[in-house]
């Protein structure tokens, strides 16, 4: 993985009032943190940041150049908070990484190929896992991990242990966890027409015989 560059401003505004001021200027507040270091409060251009993650992915290794701070910081994105109903970030957490130490990170899992049963419309493919918890060096972080399901037969499943991983990447999820499966189409259940209810016999109450007038 090659790193991508992102510029940031050092900010002194903190707390709810501070971050609102940053957002009022059209910037996105962010924090840079990591083991053994004090958090650094920064701000980034939200549009530039969105373009970066859309092209390089959210797991991209970033050279964060902070104005007034010597040397770029090697970081990855740990969390992004978005404005409700809009895809504009309102806060970002950057995590400082050491290129010589492995880190744990979640990576998207993408299925490729079409099982024969699915192509013949005799079965359906279900993806049970959409991201994997992996461990690797920062420079080995994959943008995604792909799984070829074209050879998956009807009634069979693909498990974590079956995945082909990029070099230097270890999956921390259970090897027995099901990733995807091909199941047969459920038989169409045709409800039998309800038997017409027999018309109930109407039994009319007989009126008691009229008493004859006594003379």
Order of alpha helices (4+ residues) and beta strands (2+ residues): beta-alpha-beta-beta-alpha-beta-beta-beta-beta-alpha-beta-beta-beta-beta-beta-beta
